[in-house]
Amino acid sequence: MFNETMTEKAVDLLCRLIEVPRISREEKAAADLLQDYMQGELGLEVKREGNNLWSVQPNFDAEKQTLLLNAHIDTVKPVAGWQRDPFKATREGSRIYGLGANDDGASLVSLLHVFAALKEEKTQYNLVFLASAEEEVSGKGGIESVLPSIQEKVNSKLSNGKWIDFALVGEPTGMQPAIAEKGLMVLDVTAHGKAGHAARDEGDNAIYRAIEDIEWFRNYKWEKVSPLLGPVKMTVTIVNAGTQHNVIPDTCTFTVDVRSNECYTNREIFDEISRNVKSEVKARSFRLGSSSIDVAHPLVQRIIALGGKPFGSPTLSDQALMPFPSLKLGPGESKRSHSSDEFVEIDEIQQAIETYLELLK
């Protein structure tokens, strides 16, 4: 009965959140709603920075390790194929439709209510709950900006200098533990040639130069292959060149989406690419690296004992910006994320709450 009541409250909060647009970098109204709920309905002490909200277990003990429960507030923009209003929580049978229902509302409301249920209990570790912003765009105003503030608040109580030892990240994984995830690096590549008249045998076509390097990106095989994440994946996604039909283009630019495994850092991948292509290569960022955790970690072993099957996730999350061990575990399915008519099953939320409670107790 207790878990059913928690599920009802979680579902009600999810429906309320769906009807407050919370697209990345525009989460203020949703953060306001969530803050009021955490303080009023759940009686939590809430800290806020930007649109990030967090709460620390009241009986924090400096001698214990600290476990972070994290899920994100924001959503992507709705795609064109929606047959329902993406900003209206629509219940049909056992499903709740709405933008962010699956990614990441179900995890958010489940972890929040589990944290509230455990906050007064004498666990063997400290609990911190964080609802982060800007996850979908890996924004500077998201988890990266708030972790130092949490560290400052928590660290003031610590004698050993440690703060967060581990994070449980709520993302739609079908409640199976993702113990590794791929990183992301976006490359802007420019091939240089020489302009000339298309009717004459002159100039150096930058498009042809780019084609050679695009073929390299398409065919190159990385030596180290992860047993969980597979090989590094490189995909050319945007190409631009030329100004008019009769002018040989002197530049051709293209964009490459690189998904890294835990065998290489993004810098190592960038250096290998730079050695092999003739075009000019610039990385937008090196900060979103791959992450992984040893299957022998006690929390991973506990999930396995509860029937979990570890896997490697191809999608990026806030884990990429966490300087401590973490894993993903949450209700819903990744394939529903960012899709039209996104939904989550109410039973999935109830199962998540029950599993989180059993795991954390």
C-alpha positions in Angstrom: 0.0 0.0 0.0 2.9 2.4 0.9 4.5 1.9 -2.5 1.2 2.2 -4.3 0.6 5.6 -2.6 4.1 6.7 -3.6 3.4 5.6 -7.2 0.1 7.7 -7.2 2.0 10.7 -5.9 4.8 10.2 -8.4 2.4 9.8 -11.3 0.5 13.0 -10.3 3.7 15.0 -10.2 4.8 13.6 -13.6 1.5 14.8 -15.1 1.9 18.2 -13.6 5.5 18.5 -14.9 4.5 17.4 -18.5 2.1 20.4 -18.6 4.8 22.9 -17.8 7.2 23.2 -20.8 10.7 22.5 -19.7 12.9 22.5 -22.9 16.6 22.7 -22.2 17.6 26.1 -20.9 14.0 27.0 -20.4 13.3 25.0 -17.3 12.5 27.8 -14.8 8.8 27.3 -14.5 9.2 23.5 -14.1 12.0 24.0 -11.5 9.7 26.4 -9.6 6.9 23.8 -9.6 9.3 21.1 -8.5 10.9 23.2 -5.8 7.5 24.1 -4.3 6.5 20.4 -4.4 9.7 19.3 -2.7 9.4 21.8 0.0 5.7 21.8 0.5 4.5 18.3 -0.3 7.6 16.4 0.7 9.0 18.6 3.5 12.5 18.6 2.0 15.1 21.3 2.6 15.9 22.4 -1.0 18.9 24.2 -2.4 18.8 25.8 -5.8 21.3 27.1 -8.3 19.9 28.3 -11.6 17.3 25.6 -12.5 19.1 22.8 -10.6 17.6 21.6 -7.3 19.2 19.4 -4.7 18.5 18.1 -1.2 20.8 16.5 1.3 19.7 13.9 3.8 19.2 15.6 7.2 21.2 13.1 9.3 24.3 13.5 7.1 27.3 11.7 8.6 30.8 12.7 7.6 32.1 9.2 8.3 29.8 7.6 5.8 30.1 7.4 2.0 27.7 9.5 -0.1 25.4 8.3 -2.8 23.9 10.8 -5.3 20.5 10.2 -6.8 20.2 12.2 -10.1 17.7 12.7 -12.8 17.2 15.7 -15.2 14.3 18.1 -15.4 14.6 19.2 -19.0 13.4 17.8 -22.3 14.2 18.1 -26.0 11.9 20.1 -28.3 8.9 18.2 -29.5 9.3 16.6 -33.0 6.8 17.2 -35.8 5.1 13.8 -35.7 3.1 14.2 -32.4 -0.5 13.1 -32.7 -1.3 14.3 -29.2 -0.5 17.6 -27.5 3.1 17.1 -26.2 2.5 19.5 -23.4 -0.7 17.8 -22.1 -0.5 14.7 -19.9 -2.8 12.2 -21.6 -3.7 9.0 -19.8 -4.8 6.1 -22.0 -5.2 2.9 -20.1 -2.0 2.2 -18.2 0.0 4.8 -20.2 0.9 8.4 -19.7 1.7 10.3 -22.9 3.5 13.6 -22.9 6.8 15.2 -23.7 9.4 14.0 -21.2 7.2 11.3 -19.7 9.8 8.7 -20.5 12.9 10.9 -20.7 13.3 11.8 -18.0 10.2 12.5 -16.0 9.5 8.9 -14.9 13.0 8.6 -13.4 12.8 12.0 -11.8 9.6 11.5 -9.9 10.5 7.9 -8.9 13.9 8.8 -7.5 12.5 11.9 -5.8 9.8 10.0 -3.9 12.3 7.3 -3.0 14.7 9.9 -1.6 11.9 11.5 0.4 10.9 8.0 1.8 14.5 7.2 2.9 15.7 10.7 4.0 15.0 10.0 7.7 16.2 6.4 7.7 19.6 5.4 9.2 21.2 4.1 6.0 24.8 2.9 5.8 25.5 5.9 3.5 24.5 9.5 3.0 21.9 10.3 0.3 21.8 13.4 -1.9 19.1 14.0 -4.5 19.7 16.2 -7.5 17.3 17.3 -10.2 19.6 18.8 -12.9 18.9 21.1 -15.8 20.2 21.3 -19.4 21.1 17.6 -19.6 19.7 17.3 -23.2 22.2 19.9 -24.4 25.0 19.1 -22.0 24.7 22.8 -21.1 27.1 24.7 -18.9 24.1 25.7 -16.7 23.4 22.1 -15.8 25.0 19.5 -13.6 28.5 20.8 -14.3 27.7 24.2 -12.8 26.0 22.8 -9.6 28.4 20.0 -8.6 30.9 22.5 -7.1 28.1 24.0 -5.0 27.0 20.6 -3.7 30.6 19.8 -2.9 30.9 23.0 -1.0 27.7 22.4 1.0 28.6 18.8 1.7 32.3 19.2 2.1 31.8 21.6 5.0 30.5 18.7 7.0 33.3 16.3 6.1 36.5 15.6 7.8 38.0 13.3 5.2 37.7 15.7 2.2 35.5 13.3 0.3 32.0 14.3 -1.0 30.2 12.1 -3.5 31.4 8.5 -3.8 28.9 7.2 -6.3 25.9 8.3 -8.4 22.7 6.4 -9.4 21.5 8.2 -12.6 17.9 7.8 -13.5 17.5 7.4 -17.2 15.1 5.1 -19.2 17.0 1.8 -19.2 14.1 -0.6 -18.6 15.4 -0.9 -15.0 18.5 -2.7 -16.3 21.9 -1.3 -15.1 23.9 0.5 -17.8 27.4 0.2 -16.4 29.1 1.9 -19.3 28.0 4.6 -21.8 29.6 6.1 -24.9 31.0 9.6 -24.9 30.5 12.3 -27.5 32.8 14.6 -29.5 31.6 16.8 -32.3 34.2 17.7 -35.0 34.1 20.6 -37.4 36.3 19.7 -40.4 37.4 22.0 -43.2 38.9 20.8 -46.5 40.8 23.6 -48.4 41.2 23.9 -52.1 41.6 26.7 -54.7 38.7 28.5 -56.5 38.5 28.5 -60.2 36.0 28.5 -63.2 34.1 25.2 -63.5 34.4 25.3 -67.3 38.2 25.5 -67.3 40.9 23.1 -66.1 41.9 25.2 -63.1 41.4 25.4 -59.4 41.5 22.7 -56.8 38.1 21.4 -55.8 37.7 21.3 -52.0 34.8 18.9 -52.3 37.0 16.2 -53.8 39.5 16.7 -51.1 36.8 16.4 -48.5 35.5 13.2 -50.1 38.8 11.5 -49.4 38.6 12.3 -45.7 35.0 11.5 -45.5 35.8 8.0 -46.9 38.5 7.7 -44.2 35.9 8.5 -41.5 33.5 6.0 -43.0 36.0 3.1 -43.2 38.6 3.5 -40.4 38.6 0.7 -37.9 39.6 1.5 -34.3 41.9 -1.2 -32.8 40.4 -1.2 -29.3 36.8 -2.5 -29.1 34.9 -2.4 -25.8 33.1 -5.6 -24.8 30.2 -3.4 -23.6 30.1 -0.5 -26.0 31.7 -1.9 -29.1 34.0 0.2 -31.3 34.4 4.0 -31.5 31.7 5.2 -34.0 32.3 8.1 -36.4 29.5 9.5 -38.5 29.6 12.4 -41.0 26.3 14.2 -40.5 26.5 17.6 -42.3 28.3 18.7 -45.4 28.5 22.3 -46.9 30.4 23.6 -49.9 30.0 25.9 -53.0 28.5 29.2 -53.8 27.3 28.8 -57.4 27.3 26.2 -60.1 30.2 27.5 -62.2 32.7 28.2 -59.4 35.1 25.5 -58.1 34.7 25.7 -54.3 37.8 26.5 -52.3 36.4 25.2 -49.0 34.2 22.3 -48.0 33.1 21.9 -44.4 31.6 18.9 -42.8 30.6 17.8 -39.3 31.5 14.5 -37.7 29.6 12.9 -34.7 32.1 10.8 -32.8 30.9 8.3 -30.1 33.8 7.2 -28.0 34.1 4.0 -25.9 36.0 3.7 -22.6 39.1 2.4 -24.4 40.1 5.9 -25.6 39.9 9.5 -24.3 38.3 12.0 -26.6 41.8 13.7 -26.9 43.4 10.4 -28.0 40.7 10.0 -30.7 41.1 13.5 -31.9 44.9 13.1 -32.1 44.5 9.9 -34.2 42.1 11.6 -36.5 44.3 14.6 -37.0 47.2 12.3 -38.0 45.2 10.6 -40.7 43.1 13.2 -42.5 44.3 16.1 -44.7 41.6 18.5 -43.7 41.7 20.9 -40.8 40.0 19.4 -37.7 38.6 21.3 -34.7 36.8 19.7 -31.8 33.9 21.6 -30.2 34.7 20.1 -26.8 36.6 17.2 -25.2 34.5 17.3 -22.0 31.9 14.6 -22.8 34.0 11.4 -22.4 32.9 7.8 -22.1 32.2 6.4 -18.6 32.2 2.9 -17.1 32.1 1.2 -13.7 33.6 -2.2 -12.7 30.9 -4.9 -12.7 32.4 -6.0 -9.3 31.3 -2.7 -7.6 29.0 -3.6 -4.6 26.0 -1.6 -6.0 26.3 -3.3 -9.4 26.5 -6.7 -7.7 23.4 -5.8 -5.6 21.4 -5.0 -8.8 22.6 -8.2 -10.4 21.4 -10.1 -7.3 18.0 -8.5 -7.8 17.9 -9.8 -11.4 19.5 -6.9 -13.3 21.6 -7.6 -16.4 24.4 -5.1 -17.0 24.8 -3.6 -20.5 26.5 -0.8 -22.3 24.5 2.3 -23.3 25.1 4.1 -26.7 23.4 7.3 -25.4 24.9 10.1 -23.5 23.8 11.4 -20.1 25.0 13.6 -17.2 27.3 10.7 -16.3 29.8 12.2 -18.8 30.2 15.2 -16.5 30.5 13.3 -13.2 34.0 13.0 -11.7 33.0 9.9 -9.7 31.7 6.4 -10.4 28.1 6.1 -11.6 25.6 3.9 -13.4 22.3 4.5 -15.2 19.1 2.7 -14.0 15.6 3.9 -14.6 12.0 3.2 -15.8 11.0 3.5 -19.4 12.8 2.5 -22.6 15.5 4.5 -24.4 13.9 3.9 -27.8 10.9 6.0 -26.8 13.1 9.1 -26.0 13.0 12.0 -28.3 10.2 10.4 -30.3 6.6 11.5 -31.1 3.9 10.5 -28.7 6.4 9.6 -26.0 4.9 7.6 -23.1 5.6 5.7 -20.0 3.7 2.9 -18.3 2.4 3.5 -14.8 3.5 0.0 -13.9 7.0 1.0 -14.9 7.0 3.8 -12.4 5.7 1.5 -9.6 8.4 -1.1 -10.5 11.1 1.5 -10.4 10.1 2.8 -7.0 10.0 -0.8 -5.6 13.4 -1.7 -7.2 15.0 1.6 -6.0 13.8 1.0 -2.5 14.9 -2.6 -2.4 18.3 -1.7 -3.9 18.9 1.3 -1.6 17.8 -0.5 1.6 
